[in-house]
Amino acid sequence: MRIAFSPEAKLEFEDGERYYERQVTGLGARFRTEVREALSRLRHWPLAAPVEHGDIRRLILSRFPYKLLYSVEPDLIYIVAVAHLHRAPDYWIERD
């Protein structure tokens, strides 16, 4: 199944990656790897994650305080947000 990021989610992902890389060299790459591993799980089991709001599901990352918020379309997994777990929890709701 194909995966696409909303423009906002893409920026959030890139911002998170840059932030972690500034903290410790290589940490940004580990963040990217964890997001890619999460996307791989979504491809195999898109409906396994719990519903967060409406038809938006959430997958919480293991090593970083982020969650992927996404919808499952007939031929696409659409990432709505790459949201930090400790910041304004429902800011993304207007996107869905």
Backbone as a chain_set.jsonl record, in Angstrom:
{"seq": "MRIAFSPEAKLEFEDGERYYERQVTGLGARFRTEVREALSRLRHWPLAAPVEHGDIRRLILSRFPYKLLYSVEPDLIYIVAVAHLHRAPDYWIERD", "coords": {"N": [[0.852, -1.181, 0.0], [0.495, 2.213, -0.747], [2.054, 5.098, 0.742], [1.476, 8.391, 1.808], [2.384, 11.679, 2.793], [0.811, 14.431, 4.379], [1.349, 17.885, 3.53], [1.866, 19.337, 5.896], [2.465, 17.311, 7.758], [4.779, 16.288, 6.621], [6.529, 18.459, 6.969], [6.554, 18.515, 9.795], [7.781, 16.074, 10.355], [10.318, 16.498, 9.154], [11.167, 18.699, 10.69], [11.331, 17.51, 13.245], [13.347, 15.634, 12.767], [15.535, 17.336, 12.156], [15.723, 18.725, 14.6], [16.463, 16.662, 16.439], [18.895, 15.909, 15.325], [20.421, 18.187, 15.774], [20.669, 18.012, 18.508], [22.15, 15.666, 19.097], [24.631, 14.265, 17.163], [23.661, 12.095, 14.637], [21.336, 11.291, 15.897], [19.113, 12.344, 14.637], [19.051, 10.78, 12.328], [18.416, 8.353, 13.505], [15.846, 8.916, 14.386], [14.572, 9.242, 11.901], [14.881, 6.607, 10.933], [13.319, 5.189, 12.781], [10.776, 6.238, 12.198], [10.502, 5.319, 9.569], [10.476, 2.541, 10.044], [8.084, 2.373, 11.463], [6.318, 3.152, 9.443], [6.598, 0.987, 7.754], [5.409, -1.027, 9.319], [2.807, -0.006, 9.291], [2.136, -0.354, 6.592], [1.868, -3.126, 6.458], [-0.022, -3.75, 8.443], [-2.372, -1.869, 8.486], [-4.778, -1.32, 9.841], [-4.385, -1.979, 12.455], [-3.624, -0.183, 14.468], [-4.989, 1.89, 17.092], [-8.003, 3.921, 16.92], [-7.832, 7.413, 16.892], [-9.309, 9.775, 16.488], [-12.346, 10.268, 14.922], [-11.926, 8.968, 11.763], [-9.241, 8.766, 11.956], [-6.258, 7.208, 12.779], [-3.758, 6.225, 15.242], [-0.289, 5.746, 15.638], [2.077, 5.116, 17.915], [5.413, 6.029, 18.304], [8.27, 4.058, 19.281], [10.773, 4.843, 20.469], [10.905, 7.578, 20.489], [9.152, 10.573, 21.474], [6.718, 10.746, 19.805], [3.863, 10.507, 17.633], [2.335, 8.933, 14.836], [-0.249, 10.091, 12.965], [-2.874, 8.993, 11.047], [-4.869, 8.206, 8.124], [-6.671, 5.556, 6.602], [-7.036, 4.932, 3.355], [-8.686, 3.658, 0.356], [-6.516, 2.864, -1.398], [-4.281, 3.86, -0.185], [-2.271, 5.029, 2.515], [-2.604, 7.749, 4.441], [-0.684, 10.107, 5.92], [-1.469, 12.274, 8.356], [-0.41, 13.805, 10.424], [2.703, 14.213, 12.144], [3.081, 13.987, 15.174], [4.178, 15.477, 18.191], [4.15, 14.018, 21.376], [3.849, 15.52, 23.704], [2.949, 18.054, 23.227], [0.43, 20.457, 22.534], [-2.104, 18.552, 22.143], [-4.371, 18.13, 20.352], [-4.042, 19.669, 18.075], [-3.943, 19.07, 15.363], [-6.429, 18.246, 14.45], [-8.131, 19.743, 12.764], [-7.11, 19.175, 10.289], [-8.032, 16.757, 9.27]], "CA": [[0.0, 0.0, 0.0], [1.246, 3.457, -0.865], [1.972, 6.021, 1.877], [1.7, 9.794, 1.456], [2.347, 12.618, 3.913], [0.274, 15.771, 4.138], [2.459, 18.844, 3.577], [2.152, 19.681, 7.295], [3.119, 16.162, 8.38], [6.143, 16.227, 6.077], [7.298, 19.486, 7.682], [6.73, 18.086, 11.185], [8.795, 15.018, 10.33], [11.613, 17.12, 8.879], [11.521, 19.506, 11.861], [11.758, 16.588, 14.286], [14.642, 15.078, 12.377], [16.548, 18.393, 12.34], [15.866, 18.978, 16.038], [17.243, 15.593, 17.069], [20.266, 15.94, 14.8], [21.116, 19.272, 16.469], [20.927, 17.598, 19.881], [23.235, 14.667, 19.087], [24.899, 13.808, 15.805], [23.165, 10.75, 14.373], [20.026, 11.069, 16.49], [18.13, 12.635, 13.597], [18.98, 9.587, 11.478], [17.685, 7.323, 14.256], [14.439, 9.313, 14.324], [14.119, 8.893, 10.543], [14.791, 5.147, 10.864], [12.153, 4.739, 13.541], [9.571, 6.583, 11.439], [10.43, 4.37, 8.442], [10.047, 1.239, 10.579], [6.658, 2.511, 11.778], [5.606, 3.151, 8.164], [6.596, -0.399, 7.282], [4.354, -1.718, 10.073], [1.513, 0.469, 8.788], [1.873, -0.998, 5.295], [1.457, -4.508, 6.677], [-1.185, -3.824, 9.337], [-2.869, -0.482, 8.581], [-5.922, -1.165, 10.739], [-4.036, -2.485, 13.782], [-3.489, 0.916, 15.438], [-6.289, 2.37, 17.568], [-8.557, 5.168, 16.383], [-7.581, 8.589, 17.729], [-10.407, 10.738, 16.315], [-13.024, 10.023, 13.652], [-11.303, 7.847, 11.048], [-7.788, 8.933, 12.088], [-5.62, 6.26, 13.694], [-2.473, 6.687, 15.765], [0.761, 4.781, 15.914], [3.06, 5.782, 18.763], [6.774, 5.552, 18.097], [8.824, 3.379, 20.458], [11.924, 5.489, 21.107], [10.774, 9.043, 20.452], [7.817, 10.961, 21.94], [5.926, 11.158, 18.647], [2.903, 9.564, 17.083], [1.908, 9.145, 13.466], [-1.697, 10.126, 12.842], [-3.078, 8.654, 9.646], [-6.127, 7.607, 7.695], [-6.509, 4.468, 5.646], [-7.876, 5.114, 2.171], [-8.705, 2.39, -0.393], [-5.216, 2.476, -1.962], [-3.317, 4.811, 0.355], [-2.217, 5.424, 3.922], [-2.332, 9.185, 4.392], [-0.175, 10.6, 7.198], [-2.043, 13.592, 8.615], [0.482, 14.546, 11.32], [3.774, 13.569, 12.907], [2.784, 14.839, 16.329], [4.89, 15.295, 19.453], [3.184, 13.569, 22.381], [3.722, 16.432, 24.843], [2.596, 19.402, 22.768], [-0.934, 20.694, 22.044], [-2.469, 17.238, 21.632], [-5.379, 18.05, 19.297], [-3.82, 20.747, 17.107], [-4.03, 18.549, 14.001], [-7.777, 17.782, 14.146], [-8.691, 20.473, 11.628], [-6.536, 18.671, 9.043], [-8.68, 15.551, 8.731]], "C": [[0.896, 1.242, 0.0], [1.026, 4.328, 0.367], [2.279, 7.428, 1.371], [1.567, 10.637, 2.717], [1.617, 13.881, 3.486], [1.457, 16.733, 4.157], [2.857, 19.2, 5.016], [2.895, 18.546, 8.004], [4.554, 16.02, 7.895], [7.038, 17.243, 6.782], [7.553, 19.086, 9.132], [7.801, 17.001, 11.283], [10.182, 15.617, 10.134], [12.086, 17.973, 10.055], [12.021, 18.624, 13.005], [13.128, 16.012, 13.995], [15.767, 16.101, 12.58], [16.803, 18.662, 13.815], [16.757, 17.923, 16.68], [18.678, 15.579, 16.575], [21.08, 17.054, 15.455], [21.483, 18.88, 17.898], [22.14, 16.674, 19.965], [23.412, 14.198, 17.649], [24.455, 12.353, 15.657], [21.778, 10.479, 14.941], [18.907, 11.373, 15.496], [17.948, 11.439, 12.667], [18.234, 8.466, 12.191], [16.188, 7.626, 14.285], [13.856, 8.92, 12.968], [13.933, 7.38, 10.421], [13.57, 4.64, 11.616], [10.853, 5.059, 12.818], [9.427, 5.622, 10.258], [9.983, 2.991, 8.902], [8.554, 1.26, 10.906], [5.832, 2.488, 10.489], [5.547, 1.752, 7.573], [5.527, -1.215, 8.003], [2.969, -1.3, 9.578], [1.153, -0.185, 7.458], [1.324, -2.414, 5.484], [0.163, -4.627, 7.481], [-1.804, -2.442, 9.524], [-4.009, -0.284, 9.573], [-5.626, -1.617, 12.166], [-3.963, -1.394, 14.848], [-4.871, 1.412, 15.86], [-6.702, 3.686, 16.903], [-8.31, 6.278, 17.391], [-8.778, 9.536, 17.698], [-11.049, 10.486, 14.951], [-12.445, 8.79, 12.973], [-9.769, 7.933, 11.084], [-7.266, 7.983, 13.16], [-4.282, 6.807, 14.161], [-1.531, 5.516, 15.977], [1.846, 5.518, 16.675], [4.423, 5.166, 18.508], [7.323, 4.978, 19.399], [9.859, 4.206, 21.202], [11.856, 7.008, 21.157], [9.346, 9.41, 20.846], [6.954, 11.551, 20.819], [4.918, 10.076, 18.31], [2.606, 9.95, 15.641], [0.389, 9.068, 13.469], [-2.016, 9.961, 11.366], [-4.488, 8.139, 9.384], [-5.804, 6.536, 6.667], [-7.538, 4.677, 4.544], [-7.845, 3.803, 1.377], [-7.33, 1.944, -0.919], [-4.061, 3.282, -1.369], [-3.419, 4.893, 1.874], [-1.764, 6.874, 3.914], [-1.933, 9.667, 5.78], [-0.636, 12.046, 7.367], [-1.092, 14.444, 9.447], [1.554, 13.622, 11.873], [3.837, 14.419, 14.178], [3.614, 14.467, 17.556], [3.856, 14.978, 20.532], [2.939, 14.567, 23.505], [3.407, 17.867, 24.439], [1.169, 19.416, 22.26], [-1.544, 19.457, 21.386], [-3.456, 17.207, 20.453], [-5.208, 19.089, 18.199], [-4.11, 20.309, 15.67], [-5.452, 18.23, 13.552], [-8.402, 18.488, 12.94], [-8.17, 19.967, 10.284], [-7.322, 17.522, 8.441], [-9.97, 15.811, 8.058]], "O": [[1.924, 1.286, 0.676], [-0.049, 4.306, 0.967], [3.221, 7.632, 0.605], [0.749, 10.35, 3.592], [1.785, 14.349, 2.36], [2.485, 16.414, 4.756], [4.042, 19.347, 5.317], [3.838, 18.789, 8.757], [5.445, 15.672, 8.67], [8.171, 16.929, 7.149], [8.652, 19.295, 9.646], [8.629, 17.018, 12.195], [11.115, 15.283, 10.865], [13.272, 17.972, 10.383], [13.014, 18.949, 13.657], [13.972, 15.917, 14.886], [16.825, 15.767, 13.113], [17.95, 18.81, 14.238], [17.704, 18.26, 17.389], [19.589, 15.264, 17.341], [22.282, 16.9, 15.671], [22.482, 19.352, 18.44], [23.034, 16.869, 20.789], [22.452, 13.783, 17.0], [24.83, 11.494, 16.455], [21.11, 9.537, 14.514], [17.865, 10.719, 15.519], [16.828, 11.122, 12.266], [17.5, 7.709, 11.556], [15.362, 6.716, 14.217], [12.775, 8.335, 12.897], [12.934, 6.923, 9.866], [12.864, 3.754, 11.132], [9.927, 4.248, 12.819], [8.32, 5.16, 9.98], [9.193, 2.338, 8.219], [7.845, 0.286, 10.656], [4.766, 1.874, 10.447], [4.548, 1.377, 6.958], [4.819, -2.004, 7.378], [2.068, -2.13, 9.459], [-0.006, -0.531, 7.226], [0.428, -2.844, 4.757], [-0.653, -5.511, 7.221], [-1.759, -1.898, 10.627], [-4.185, 0.818, 10.093], [-6.528, -1.635, 13.003], [-4.219, -1.666, 16.021], [-5.816, 1.359, 15.073], [-5.872, 4.445, 16.401], [-8.547, 6.112, 18.587], [-9.213, 10.038, 18.735], [-10.357, 10.492, 13.933], [-12.469, 7.695, 13.536], [-9.088, 7.244, 10.324], [-7.758, 7.957, 14.288], [-3.735, 7.733, 13.562], [-1.929, 4.444, 16.434], [2.466, 6.439, 16.145], [4.576, 3.944, 18.496], [6.895, 5.364, 20.486], [9.835, 4.269, 22.431], [12.682, 7.645, 21.812], [8.42, 8.643, 20.581], [6.524, 12.703, 20.886], [5.088, 8.905, 18.648], [2.623, 11.125, 15.274], [-0.186, 8.081, 13.928], [-1.496, 10.697, 10.528], [-5.195, 7.702, 10.292], [-4.798, 6.605, 5.961], [-8.745, 4.607, 4.774], [-7.051, 2.919, 1.697], [-7.021, 0.753, -0.883], [-2.992, 3.378, -1.972], [-4.509, 4.836, 2.443], [-0.673, 7.191, 3.439], [-2.741, 9.641, 6.709], [-0.237, 12.928, 6.607], [-0.969, 15.648, 9.222], [1.344, 12.421, 12.045], [4.545, 15.424, 14.244], [3.734, 13.294, 17.909], [2.801, 15.61, 20.587], [1.923, 14.475, 24.194], [3.584, 18.79, 25.234], [0.741, 18.462, 21.61], [-1.495, 19.339, 20.161], [-3.361, 16.304, 19.622], [-6.156, 19.358, 17.46], [-4.493, 21.14, 14.846], [-5.664, 17.964, 12.369], [-9.135, 17.861, 12.176], [-8.737, 20.299, 9.243], [-7.289, 17.323, 7.227], [-10.608, 14.881, 7.565]]}, "num_chains": 1, "name": "protein.A"}
